[in-house]
């Protein structure tokens, strides 16, 4: 192989390696790999019924939050 091809291959591979490293660092800093509740939830909701109950509780919590936001935005007519 000629010297220019080897230099080009080294340059491209170095650039791609640096790009991958920067992507990894960005992902770690922005929390892309954080899943703190994964193992806790897996132990807490072992069977199908518990998982369904947890989903139902989350939906109820979201409904309460929406209802509370509606009530706080309510203004009586003048």
C-alpha positions, 0 to 999 in steps of 0.5 A: 500500500502506498503511504498516502492510503495508510495516512488517510486510513489512520486519519479517518479511523482516528476521527471516527474513534474520537467521534465515538468517544465524544458521543459516549461522553455526551451520552453519559453526561446527559444521562442517556444510560441512567436507569436507576429504577430498573432493578428496583422495579423488577424486584417490586413487580414480580408478577403480571398483576402487580405490574398492572396495578403499578400501571393503574396507580401511575395513570391515577397519579397522572390524572390527579396531576392534570386535574390539579393543574386544571384547578390551579389554572381556573379563574372565575369570570369577572 
